[in-house]
Amino acid sequence: MPYVESSIDIKASKEDVYELAKDMEKFPDFMQDVKEVKLVKREKDKTVTEWVTDLDGIPISWTEEEEFDEEICLIKYKLIEGDLDKFEGVWKFEKISEGTKVTLTVDFDLGMPNLEELLGPVSELKVRENSQMMLEGMKNKMEKSRAAN
């Protein structure tokens, strides 16, 4: 089961970056591989969302639950159902001198041992690239909007 951890520094406040990450329905606006995020359910500190992404021309869809810890600005997510057997992780937001360090972790399992043996290193690379693309999309969005103000 591959585990991927990616991070990026963003010149914006921890709270502002956290708020952007919570607004997942807007991810397709600034993240190229995220095609659709639809809010299914919202509670005080939880949401359920349906995702459609494009991984090198292959559509991948799933439904996940996100838990928000407002006090420490942390988002945990986990697969409810979808194209993978396991897909879960954390968004962490850490205040640094130049703004915020955002770390995204992804722990996933394709659910097919033979396919995993064949595609394991490639799938891990693709998830790493996709994670980095998401983080860079957030960075660009935050830093462009900050520069405009």
Secondary structure, DSSP 8 states (H G I E B T S, - for coil): --EEEEEEEESS-HHHHHHHHH-GGGHHHH-TTEEEEEEEEE-SSEEEEEEEEEETTEEEEEEEEEEEETTTTEEEEEEEEESSSEEEEEEEEEEETTEEEEEEEEEEE-S-HHHHHHHHHHHHHHHHHHHHHHHHHHHHHHHHHHHH-
